[in-house]
Amino acid sequence: MFFKNTAVIKVDRMSEDTAMICTMKMELLIVGTFGFVAAIMRFLVYVWLGDRSTSSFPWATFTVNTVGCFLIGILGTLVEKQIPNYRLLYLAGSVGFLGTFTTFSAFGFETLHLLRNQEIGLAVANIAANIIIGLSAVFLGRWLTLLY
């Protein structure tokens, strides 16, 4: 009797471990898939805006960061409301898509490039625009989501 119960416990633990591994594989697939889509979208934004810009201001990074801030405002609010499957939505949207689509490192690199080229006004405008408009976009996304 004692051994029978022990065997059942071991099987249950193996099932939990197997379930955890399957869940992690699914989450990795979700993050990777949404990251892949975001990388392509970001590339398209860079190509599209790069072909149209007549300024050295980094419009593509500014655009993806602003859109990303707006979307994280929406997503963060939805997760706060604890909609069904919010963990998967968070992983897909925030970690996978927005984690790939937006970037602080490109913002920093492009700002440094402006400073090194003595374009101080554009560097300050880039910093201010990304911070002020980015935070405003998060607020707007949250506010619009709470309305509906």
Beta strands, then each sheet from edge to edge (+ up, - down):
end
